[in-house]
Amino acid sequence: MTVSNSEPDLDSAGKRRRSTAVRPTDDALLDGVIAVFGRSGFDRATMEELSSAAETSKPTLYSHFGGKEQLFEACVRREAERLRDWMLESYRSAAGLGIKRHTDVTTHALFEYAARHDQGFRLLFGSLNRPHARQISDEVLRPIAARIADLIRAEHERDDRAWTASAEFCAAIVTDIAVRGVTQAVERQLDFTAAAELTVSMIVAALRQLDPEAARALDRTAPPANGPSSRDTEESVEPYPALEIRRPVPAGRPSGRQPGATAEDVLDATMRIFRTAERFEAGTVATELGIGRTTLYRWFGSREGLLGAAFARQFEQLVLGIDGRRDSRGALRISEVLDRATRAVAADPALRRFLANEADALRLITRADGPVHTGSVAVISALIDRAREHDGYRPPVDSAALAYALARVGEAFLYDDTAGDIRGDVEHLQQVQRTLLGIDDSGPSTSEGPESTVA
């Protein structure tokens, strides 16, 4: 038998460090450091304290997250994901209930989350002075506020005018009341049950006493982008449903959460760099976001896969932005949205440079199983499906075939310079689109100039 005289692996505080034989997971490390950040805040927390709490070494934390700033942001993002999932589940369970019961269920769910994850809640809503923290907290509250806005509209569906920006305005206030109520309960160590009941009573009283005239006044003065266009008549305006895009899931998307950056962050950075660089390199994105190239390749497969996913996401955002500013319906709305979107794509200097300089650019954009083509078909399919369901539009051919044809025709006119010198010919493209949609081509042109492609 051999007896070791070495001391156990202890940190400076005398605590045993986690064995280095097993690489700790990101979640395990974050579980340890979150209490330190929640208790001390970002500025007072030291890497020595953080590594001790995580039962690991400082080099391990640096290798996983890149630094204290990235470690803090990873904590905030994880708590945001958890809270968002928790609250959306509570909204699903409360679907169909009356306004009082709905508010009761969802508000108590928020308090229950904070009771179980008090340090995470402090981190999410008590650290807004840190970079990106306010943005992250806004992201988690946005879908919650959207559900509340829908609840307000449903409660007032018998009014002679639709609640547009006013519903969103009130929902933002209600969300703030709920979050501030929980924050007070956490910080002052109040009784959570009593605090939740009082918060529910305040929200229900507020929602039931909303003034329709004040809401109308707000909606009349709100910019059109905040909702359906307001008119200065007493004519009833039915809210037009938002576009719901059922996207195909690209191969290689992340199967788990990564530290410091999400897939959406990667795609945003990709487009930002793509617009300015002479030649796009995936390594530039990795360096900017502080993640490894292997992470990018695991998520998106290759440089081309990353670019394709970014192009598809940009086109979807472009279409959603244009669609939100349209007043027309049915086939005409589809035509207007596609026309504005294709004009914006045709006028994009970064994309033109890419097509001119990259040998495989055309294949990347038009490949049948690639993210750009499949994403375009999904966006167009959503436009067609909504027109069918809500406007009674009857496409001249099967909807799936029509979406595919519109996408392929758009690709031919925008990118393919081998078919009769039509590359970039958006005027004739618009005519073809209208014909495929079954619109009388003697109707007025909808040309309004290019849309900005900047998301």
C-alpha positions as CSV (number, residue, x, y, z in Angstrom):
1,M,0.0,0.0,0.0
2,T,1.2,3.5,-0.9
3,V,0.4,6.4,1.4
4,S,0.2,9.8,-0.1
5,N,1.6,12.7,1.9
6,S,0.0,15.3,-0.4
7,E,-2.6,17.7,1.0
8,P,-6.2,17.6,-0.3
9,D,-7.0,20.0,-3.1
10,L,-8.3,23.0,-1.2
11,D,-8.9,26.6,-2.2
12,S,-7.8,29.7,-0.3
13,A,-11.0,29.5,1.8
14,G,-10.2,25.9,2.9
15,K,-13.0,24.4,0.7
16,R,-12.3,21.2,-1.3
17,R,-12.3,21.9,-5.0
18,R,-14.2,19.8,-7.5
19,S,-12.1,17.0,-9.0
20,T,-10.4,18.0,-12.2
21,A,-10.8,14.4,-13.5
22,V,-14.4,15.2,-14.6
23,R,-15.0,18.4,-16.6
24,P,-17.7,20.4,-14.9
25,T,-20.7,21.4,-17.0
26,D,-21.6,25.1,-17.6
27,D,-24.8,24.6,-15.6
28,A,-22.9,23.2,-12.6
29,L,-20.5,26.2,-12.6
30,L,-23.4,28.7,-12.9
31,D,-25.2,27.1,-10.1
32,G,-22.3,27.9,-7.9
33,V,-21.6,31.5,-9.0
34,I,-25.1,32.8,-9.2
35,A,-25.4,33.2,-5.4
36,V,-22.3,35.3,-5.3
37,F,-23.5,37.6,-8.1
38,G,-26.9,37.8,-6.5
39,R,-25.5,38.6,-3.1
40,S,-22.6,40.9,-4.0
41,G,-23.5,42.2,-7.4
42,F,-21.1,42.3,-10.4
43,D,-18.7,44.9,-9.2
44,R,-18.0,43.5,-5.7
45,A,-17.8,39.8,-6.8
46,T,-14.2,38.6,-7.4
47,M,-13.1,35.7,-9.6
48,E,-11.6,34.2,-6.5
49,E,-15.0,34.2,-4.7
50,L,-16.8,33.0,-7.9
51,S,-14.4,30.1,-8.5
52,S,-14.6,29.1,-4.8
53,A,-18.4,29.1,-4.9
54,A,-18.3,27.0,-8.1
55,E,-15.9,24.6,-6.5
56,T,-13.4,25.0,-9.3
57,S,-10.4,27.1,-10.4
58,K,-10.3,30.5,-11.9
59,P,-8.7,29.1,-15.1
60,T,-11.7,26.7,-15.5
61,L,-14.1,29.6,-15.3
62,Y,-12.1,31.6,-17.8
63,S,-11.9,28.6,-20.2
64,H,-15.7,28.1,-20.0
65,F,-16.9,31.7,-20.1
66,G,-14.0,34.0,-21.1
67,G,-14.1,36.4,-18.1
68,K,-16.3,37.9,-15.4
69,E,-18.4,39.9,-17.7
70,Q,-19.2,36.9,-19.9
71,L,-19.8,34.8,-16.8
72,F,-22.3,37.3,-15.4
73,E,-24.1,37.5,-18.7
74,A,-24.3,33.7,-18.9
75,C,-26.0,33.7,-15.5
76,V,-28.5,36.4,-16.5
77,R,-29.3,34.6,-19.8
78,R,-29.9,31.3,-18.1
79,E,-32.2,32.8,-15.5
80,A,-34.1,34.6,-18.3
81,E,-34.6,31.4,-20.2
82,R,-35.8,29.6,-17.1
83,L,-38.2,32.4,-16.1
84,R,-39.5,32.8,-19.7
85,D,-40.3,29.0,-20.0
86,W,-41.9,29.0,-16.5
87,M,-44.2,32.0,-17.2
88,L,-45.2,30.8,-20.7
89,E,-46.2,27.5,-19.2
90,S,-48.3,29.3,-16.6
91,Y,-50.0,31.3,-19.4
92,R,-50.7,28.0,-21.3
93,S,-52.3,26.5,-18.2
94,A,-54.4,29.7,-17.7
95,A,-55.6,29.9,-21.3
96,G,-59.4,30.3,-21.5
97,L,-59.9,31.5,-17.9
98,G,-61.5,34.7,-17.0
99,I,-59.4,37.8,-16.4
100,K,-59.4,37.5,-12.6
101,R,-58.5,33.8,-12.6
102,H,-56.0,34.2,-15.4
103,T,-54.3,37.0,-13.5
104,D,-54.4,35.1,-10.3
105,V,-52.7,32.0,-11.8
106,T,-50.0,33.8,-13.7
107,T,-49.1,36.3,-11.0
108,H,-48.8,33.6,-8.4
109,A,-46.6,31.7,-10.8
110,L,-44.2,34.7,-11.0
111,F,-44.1,34.9,-7.2
112,E,-43.5,31.1,-6.9
113,Y,-40.6,31.3,-9.4
114,A,-39.0,34.1,-7.3
115,A,-39.5,32.1,-4.1
116,R,-37.7,29.1,-5.6
117,H,-35.0,31.1,-7.4
118,D,-34.6,34.3,-5.4
119,Q,-30.9,34.8,-6.3
120,G,-31.7,34.3,-10.0
121,F,-34.6,36.8,-9.8
122,R,-32.3,39.4,-8.1
123,L,-29.8,38.8,-10.8
124,L,-32.3,39.3,-13.6
125,F,-34.1,42.4,-12.3
126,G,-31.7,43.9,-9.8
127,S,-28.6,44.2,-12.0
128,L,-29.8,46.5,-14.8
129,N,-26.8,48.7,-14.5
130,R,-24.6,46.0,-16.2
131,P,-24.1,45.8,-20.0
132,H,-26.8,43.7,-21.7
133,A,-28.7,43.0,-18.5
134,R,-31.5,45.4,-19.3
135,Q,-31.8,44.0,-22.9
136,I,-32.0,40.5,-21.5
137,S,-34.6,41.3,-18.9
138,D,-36.6,43.1,-21.6
139,E,-36.4,40.0,-23.8
140,V,-37.9,37.8,-21.1
141,L,-40.7,40.2,-20.4
142,R,-41.6,40.8,-24.0
143,P,-43.6,37.6,-24.6
144,I,-45.2,37.9,-21.2
145,A,-46.4,41.4,-22.0
146,A,-47.7,40.2,-25.4
147,R,-49.9,37.6,-23.6
148,I,-51.2,40.3,-21.3
149,A,-52.0,42.5,-24.3
150,D,-54.0,39.6,-25.8
151,L,-55.9,39.2,-22.6
152,I,-56.8,42.9,-22.6
153,R,-58.0,42.8,-26.2
154,A,-60.1,39.7,-25.3
155,E,-61.6,41.4,-22.3
156,H,-62.6,44.4,-24.5
157,E,-63.6,42.5,-27.6
158,R,-67.1,44.0,-27.5
159,D,-65.8,47.5,-27.8
160,D,-66.6,49.3,-31.1
161,R,-62.8,49.7,-31.8
162,A,-59.9,47.4,-31.5
163,W,-57.3,48.0,-28.8
164,T,-54.0,48.2,-30.6
165,A,-51.1,50.2,-29.1
166,S,-53.3,50.9,-26.0
167,A,-53.3,47.2,-25.2
168,E,-49.5,47.0,-25.5
169,F,-49.2,50.1,-23.4
170,C,-51.4,48.8,-20.6
171,A,-49.7,45.4,-20.8
172,A,-46.3,47.0,-20.2
173,I,-47.6,48.7,-17.1
174,V,-49.2,45.5,-15.7
175,T,-45.9,43.6,-16.3
176,D,-44.0,46.3,-14.5
177,I,-46.4,46.2,-11.5
178,A,-46.0,42.4,-11.2
179,V,-42.2,42.5,-11.5
180,R,-41.9,45.3,-9.0
181,G,-44.3,43.6,-6.6
182,V,-42.1,40.4,-6.6
183,T,-38.9,42.5,-6.4
184,Q,-40.3,44.2,-3.2
185,A,-41.2,40.9,-1.7
186,V,-37.8,39.5,-2.4
187,E,-35.7,42.5,-1.2
188,R,-37.8,43.2,1.9
189,Q,-38.5,39.5,2.7
190,L,-42.2,40.0,2.7
191,D,-44.8,37.2,3.0
192,F,-45.0,36.0,-0.6
193,T,-48.6,34.7,-0.4
194,A,-49.9,38.0,0.9
195,A,-47.8,40.0,-1.5
196,A,-49.0,37.9,-4.4
197,E,-52.7,38.4,-3.4
198,L,-52.3,42.1,-3.1
199,T,-50.5,42.3,-6.5
200,V,-53.3,40.3,-8.1
201,S,-56.0,42.6,-6.6
202,M,-54.1,45.7,-7.9
203,I,-53.8,44.3,-11.5
204,V,-57.4,43.0,-11.7
205,A,-58.7,46.3,-10.4
206,A,-56.6,48.2,-13.0
207,L,-57.6,46.0,-15.9
208,R,-61.3,46.2,-15.1
209,Q,-61.2,50.0,-14.8
210,L,-59.5,50.7,-18.1
211,D,-61.0,53.7,-19.9
212,P,-62.0,52.8,-23.5
213,E,-62.0,56.5,-24.4
214,A,-58.5,57.0,-23.2
215,A,-57.4,53.9,-25.1
216,R,-59.0,55.2,-28.3
217,A,-57.2,58.5,-27.9
218,L,-53.9,56.7,-27.5
219,D,-54.5,54.4,-30.5
220,R,-55.4,57.4,-32.7
221,T,-52.1,59.1,-32.0
222,A,-49.9,56.0,-32.0
223,P,-47.5,55.5,-35.0
224,P,-48.9,52.9,-37.5
225,A,-46.0,50.5,-36.7
226,N,-47.4,49.9,-33.2
227,G,-50.4,48.1,-34.6
228,P,-53.1,48.2,-37.3
229,S,-53.5,51.7,-38.8
230,S,-55.8,53.9,-36.8
231,R,-58.5,55.8,-38.7
232,D,-60.4,58.9,-37.5
233,T,-63.7,57.3,-38.0
234,E,-65.9,55.2,-35.7
235,E,-65.8,52.3,-38.2
236,S,-64.9,49.0,-36.5
237,V,-61.4,47.8,-37.2
238,E,-60.8,44.1,-36.8
239,P,-57.2,43.4,-35.6
240,Y,-55.2,41.6,-38.3
241,P,-53.4,38.6,-37.0
242,A,-49.6,38.7,-36.8
243,L,-47.7,36.6,-39.2
244,E,-46.8,33.2,-37.7
245,I,-43.9,31.6,-39.6
246,R,-43.4,27.8,-39.1
247,R,-39.8,27.5,-40.0
248,P,-38.1,24.3,-40.8
249,V,-35.5,23.4,-38.1
250,P,-32.0,23.8,-39.7
251,A,-29.6,20.9,-39.3
252,G,-26.9,21.6,-36.8
253,R,-28.8,23.9,-34.6
254,P,-27.5,23.8,-31.0
255,S,-28.8,20.9,-28.9
256,G,-27.9,22.7,-25.7
257,R,-27.3,26.1,-24.3
258,Q,-23.8,27.6,-24.8
259,P,-22.1,30.2,-22.6
260,G,-22.1,33.8,-23.4
261,A,-24.0,33.9,-26.7
262,T,-27.1,32.4,-28.2
263,A,-27.6,31.2,-31.8
264,E,-29.5,34.4,-32.4
265,D,-26.6,36.5,-31.2
266,V,-24.3,34.6,-33.6
267,L,-26.7,35.3,-36.5
268,D,-27.0,39.0,-35.7
269,A,-23.2,39.3,-35.5
270,T,-22.8,37.4,-38.8
271,M,-25.0,39.8,-40.6
272,R,-23.3,42.8,-39.0
273,I,-19.9,41.6,-40.1
274,F,-21.1,40.4,-43.5
275,R,-22.3,43.9,-44.4
276,T,-18.9,45.5,-43.8
277,A,-16.2,42.9,-44.5
278,E,-14.8,42.3,-48.0
279,R,-14.9,38.6,-47.3
280,F,-16.9,37.1,-44.4
281,E,-15.0,34.7,-42.1
282,A,-16.7,32.7,-39.4
283,G,-13.7,33.2,-37.1
284,T,-14.4,36.9,-36.8
285,V,-17.9,36.1,-35.4
286,A,-16.3,33.6,-32.9
287,T,-13.8,36.2,-31.8
288,E,-16.3,39.0,-31.4
289,L,-18.7,36.9,-29.3
290,G,-16.0,35.1,-27.3
291,I,-16.9,31.6,-28.4
292,G,-15.0,28.9,-30.1
293,R,-15.1,28.1,-33.8
294,T,-16.0,24.5,-33.0
295,T,-19.2,25.9,-31.4
296,L,-20.1,27.7,-34.6
297,Y,-19.5,24.6,-36.7
298,R,-21.4,22.4,-34.2
299,W,-24.4,24.8,-34.5
300,F,-24.4,25.6,-38.2
301,G,-22.2,23.0,-39.8
302,S,-19.9,25.2,-41.9
303,R,-19.2,28.8,-42.9
304,E,-21.8,28.4,-45.7
305,G,-24.3,27.0,-43.2
306,L,-23.8,30.0,-40.9
307,L,-24.2,32.5,-43.7
308,G,-27.3,30.6,-45.1
309,A,-29.0,30.6,-41.6
310,A,-28.2,34.3,-41.2
311,F,-29.6,35.2,-44.7
312,A,-32.8,33.2,-43.9
313,R,-33.3,35.0,-40.6
314,Q,-32.6,38.4,-42.1
315,F,-35.3,37.8,-44.8
316,E,-37.8,36.6,-42.2
317,Q,-37.2,39.8,-40.1
318,L,-37.5,41.9,-43.2
319,V,-40.8,40.4,-44.2
320,L,-42.2,40.7,-40.7
321,G,-41.2,44.4,-40.6
322,I,-42.8,45.1,-43.9
323,D,-45.9,43.1,-43.1
324,G,-46.5,45.0,-39.9
325,R,-46.8,48.3,-41.9
326,R,-49.4,47.0,-44.5
327,D,-53.1,47.7,-44.4
328,S,-54.2,45.6,-47.3
329,R,-55.3,41.9,-47.1
330,G,-55.5,38.8,-49.1
331,A,-53.5,38.3,-52.3
332,L,-52.8,42.0,-52.5
333,R,-51.1,42.1,-49.1
334,I,-48.9,39.1,-50.1
335,S,-48.0,40.8,-53.3
336,E,-47.1,44.1,-51.6
337,V,-45.0,42.4,-48.9
338,L,-43.1,40.3,-51.4
339,D,-42.5,43.2,-53.7
340,R,-41.1,45.4,-51.0
341,A,-39.0,42.6,-49.7
342,T,-37.5,41.6,-53.1
343,R,-36.7,45.2,-53.9
344,A,-34.9,45.5,-50.6
345,V,-32.9,42.4,-51.3
346,A,-32.1,43.5,-54.8
347,A,-30.8,46.8,-53.5
348,D,-28.6,45.3,-50.8
349,P,-24.9,46.2,-51.7
350,A,-23.4,43.6,-49.4
351,L,-25.4,40.8,-51.1
352,R,-24.5,42.1,-54.5
353,R,-20.8,42.0,-53.5
354,F,-21.2,38.5,-52.2
355,L,-22.8,37.3,-55.4
356,A,-20.0,38.9,-57.5
357,N,-17.1,37.7,-55.4
358,E,-18.1,34.2,-54.1
359,A,-18.1,31.3,-56.6
360,D,-20.6,29.3,-54.5
361,A,-22.9,32.2,-53.6
362,L,-25.7,31.3,-56.0
363,R,-25.7,27.6,-54.9
364,L,-25.8,28.6,-51.2
365,I,-28.8,30.8,-51.8
366,T,-30.8,28.6,-54.2
367,R,-30.0,25.1,-53.0
368,A,-33.3,23.2,-52.5
369,D,-32.4,21.9,-49.1
370,G,-30.5,24.9,-47.9
371,P,-31.7,27.3,-45.2
372,V,-32.2,30.3,-47.5
373,H,-34.5,28.6,-49.9
374,T,-36.4,26.6,-47.3
375,G,-36.7,29.7,-45.1
376,S,-38.1,31.8,-48.0
377,V,-40.7,29.1,-48.7
378,A,-41.7,29.0,-45.0
379,V,-42.1,32.8,-44.9
380,I,-44.2,32.9,-48.1
381,S,-46.3,29.9,-47.0
382,A,-47.1,31.8,-43.8
383,L,-48.4,34.8,-45.8
384,I,-50.5,32.5,-48.0
385,D,-51.9,30.5,-45.0
386,R,-52.9,33.6,-43.1
387,A,-54.6,35.1,-46.2
388,R,-56.6,31.8,-46.6
389,E,-57.6,31.6,-43.0
390,H,-58.5,35.2,-42.3
391,D,-59.3,36.8,-45.7
392,G,-60.9,33.9,-47.6
393,Y,-58.1,34.0,-50.2
394,R,-58.4,31.1,-52.6
395,P,-55.0,30.5,-54.3
396,P,-55.1,29.4,-57.9
397,V,-53.0,26.3,-57.1
398,D,-52.1,24.3,-54.0
399,S,-50.6,26.6,-51.3
400,A,-47.4,24.7,-50.9
401,A,-46.8,24.6,-54.6
402,L,-47.6,28.4,-54.9
403,A,-45.1,29.2,-52.1
404,Y,-42.4,27.1,-53.8
405,A,-43.1,28.7,-57.2
406,L,-43.0,32.3,-55.7
407,A,-39.7,31.5,-54.0
408,R,-38.2,30.0,-57.1
409,V,-39.3,32.8,-59.3
410,G,-37.9,35.4,-56.9
411,E,-34.6,33.6,-56.9
412,A,-34.5,33.5,-60.7
413,F,-35.2,37.2,-61.1
414,L,-32.9,38.3,-58.2
415,Y,-29.9,36.1,-58.6
416,D,-29.8,34.1,-61.8
417,D,-28.2,36.0,-64.7
418,T,-28.3,33.1,-67.1
419,A,-32.1,33.1,-67.8
420,G,-32.7,35.9,-70.3
421,D,-30.9,38.7,-68.6
422,I,-33.5,39.1,-65.8
423,R,-31.2,39.4,-62.8
424,G,-32.4,42.2,-60.6
425,D,-35.5,42.9,-62.8
426,V,-37.9,43.6,-59.9
427,E,-40.5,45.3,-62.1
428,H,-41.1,42.2,-64.1
429,L,-40.8,40.0,-61.0
430,Q,-43.7,42.0,-59.4
431,Q,-45.8,41.3,-62.5
432,V,-45.1,37.6,-62.3
433,Q,-45.8,37.4,-58.6
434,R,-49.2,39.1,-59.1
435,T,-50.0,36.7,-61.9
436,L,-49.1,33.6,-59.8
437,L,-51.2,35.0,-56.9
438,G,-54.2,35.4,-59.2
439,I,-54.2,39.2,-59.1
440,D,-55.5,41.1,-62.1
441,D,-52.3,42.6,-63.6
442,S,-54.2,45.6,-64.8
443,G,-54.4,46.7,-61.1
444,P,-52.2,49.6,-59.8
445,S,-48.5,49.0,-59.2
446,T,-47.5,48.8,-55.5
447,S,-43.9,50.0,-56.1
448,E,-42.8,52.2,-53.3
449,G,-39.0,52.0,-53.4
450,P,-36.7,49.7,-51.6
451,E,-37.1,48.8,-47.9
452,S,-34.2,48.9,-45.6
453,T,-32.7,45.5,-45.1
454,V,-31.1,46.4,-41.7
455,A,-32.9,44.5,-39.0
